[in-house]
């Protein structure tokens, strides 16, 4: 018996040694690749280039060779007139120069979404002759880390020259999986609405893990105001994930959010969650501590701001320090222009300049891009850089629209709904909703509860109007949950309410409808001269079909958003009516998906 046990133990030890050798050999064959992209430019966006530079330093200090790291940075800041420390970028107060030694592979006009995707896929031919020409030359055993820092919107990240659309990104990921380009793909995205790139779209079972600064419907937050540089040095998400990755004492990533303002959007995870945020921490076992943030450095409330407000805060700070009347008047003009332009006409001009579908009528295109469902840019934009819309056209439209909003504020109807309820706006079948104003918080002592000790109004001033606008504008009816998750927490100890001013406008445009029965699919089609715009989508059963009781899934499963993401600005799209996508509001009963859409376009 003793001899048998000894032999068995020997076999076990031999097997363990063999297994260790196999694991070690596999680890030696595995390469770590990184693609780091700062997808913005300009002093207002200082933090994005600082974030990416810091990420490079962290990767290098972890032993990843610089040959395996590709850097995309516009590189307009180190010699910028506003930079008091030329050739230096810092990512935290009193922090080190994170720009030191960063080998930028692609800068200026080469920082494009098209190049980003070619680099990620390892397309050497496409990148030949472009700056360094480096690509992610990975194989089936390799781990790829992608970090993007920039500005975004629903379904895209904005690059200086073009846009990274969610379907282009997902198409590249699928291609990489099919061509065995990685063993694990880890993606970190710092941008407003970053979650919309992966929300219910990232394919399962492909060893892809994505961590985003926000969910699909929230804006991101900047951090670390620098009084000398007059800009923000970092982003909340970038600060937290790098702090977590570098500090072995921090065991859980989400705990870092607990000390922050509850209005700040939390990071969201998508894809293969078993990879998780710990995987990158394990891979990057930092040995060089020079680039670590000061452990005592924490994010205070005054250090964080909604990214939407960054340009305004910078201008107001510069105005405070202006030395002469000429400079002050110039800054006041810029501030007024920014405040008078809540819909960001300048950003709209970028959409318009790259659009290629010239068959669409000017007013409909501009309206659809700027105020339509989730503001998705035209899908064909990357194919043609020309466009017939002049800056004057856009400016004229913006001015006309803003005058229209102001005139309607006096005429529109105000609707008030208390916290944790559902706001319903409806205009019938022949009219559409036009949102004039939207406020969230408290503005008196008696509405939605009595608070005699309330001494001042409390309201969120960042994106309440934008949220309501995105949900309801140009629809015949809409629903919105009035929760702090959706609108933030401006006053912790008081009940809040949502105030919306809207008007119903006659809509001469003809709509099309299609019904898709559960577990089936249908195509929505427009002719080649027009594009689809989803007006609304309802999933479930109406009262007349369900013993007098509605069982319709609206906001809870973002039915309209899901359909819009698949169809808006396409000539044709295929929709599957399945509970995996839209939920199950009527258990055990057959449901259907009712879609209302229009085909916009025609000859000008």
Secondary structure, 3 states (H helix, E strand, C coil): CHHHHHHHHHHHHHHHHHHHHHHHHHHHHCCEEEEEEEECCCHHHHHHHHHHHHHHHHHHHCCCCHHHEEEECCCCCCCCCCCCCCCCCCCCCCCCCCCCCCCCCECHHHCCHHHHHHHHHCCHHHHCCCCCCCCCCCCCCCEEEEEEEEEEECCEEECCCCEEEHHHHHHHHHHHHHCCCCCEEEEEEECCCHHHHCCCCCCCCCCEEEEECCCCCCCCEEEEEECCCCEEEEEHHHHHHHHHHHCCCCCCHHHHHHHCCCCCCCCEEEECCCCHHHHHHHHCCCCCCCCCCCCCCCCCHHHEEEHHHHHHHHHHHHHHCCCCHHHHHHHHHHHHHHHCCCCCHHHHHHHHHHCCCCCCCHHHHHHHHHHCHHHCCCHHHHHCCCCCCCHHHHHHHHHHHHHHHHHHHHHCEEEEEECCCEEEEECCCCEEEEEEEEEEEECCCCCCCCCCCCCCCEECCCCHHHHHHHHHCCCCEEEEECCHHHHCCCCCCCCCEEEEEEEEEECCCCCEEEEEECCCEEEEECCCCEEEEEEEEEEEECHHHCCCCCEEECHHHCHHHHHHHHHCCCCEEEEECCHHHHCCCCCCCCCEEEEEEEEEECCC
